[in-house]
């Protein structure tokens, strides 16, 4: 299997874990020192400037999201993978909120997500 296909597989595992709100399964895809940037993070926790580092911070961020938004779901619209990263496009769906188009990049090395960056309007 090529690196690009391996990385696409990681992205598909990411969506499966996220949509099932399986926090530990989701975290298992990340490197211990992984970084995550998100405009939503910047809004909810301005002191972070949108960037968190390490699995403990990722766990706290997603656990809060899953508890606050039990209906949170991502609908995949496109995955593009290469030897270093996966570019993911999806629709963020939360009951009672307008759907939001999102792009996210996963940087992958040695089979783990090293960094993720979220982009939306």
BELBELDA-V762160 format. One record per run of one state. SS is the DSSP state (@ for helix, = for strand, . for the rest). FROM is the first residue (numbers start at 1). TO is the last residue. If there is no record, write none. Layout:
ss=SS from=FROM to=TO
ss=SS from=FROM to=TO
//
This chain:
ss=. from=1 to=2
ss=@ from=3 to=19
ss=. from=20 to=22
ss=@ from=23 to=27
ss=. from=28 to=29
ss== from=30 to=37
ss=. from=38 to=38
ss=@ from=39 to=44
ss=. from=45 to=45
ss=@ from=46 to=48
ss=. from=49 to=50
ss== from=51 to=53
ss=. from=54 to=54
ss=@ from=55 to=68
ss=. from=69 to=72
ss== from=73 to=81
ss=. from=82 to=84
ss== from=85 to=93
ss=. from=94 to=99
ss== from=100 to=109
ss=. from=110 to=111
ss== from=112 to=119
ss=. from=120 to=121
//
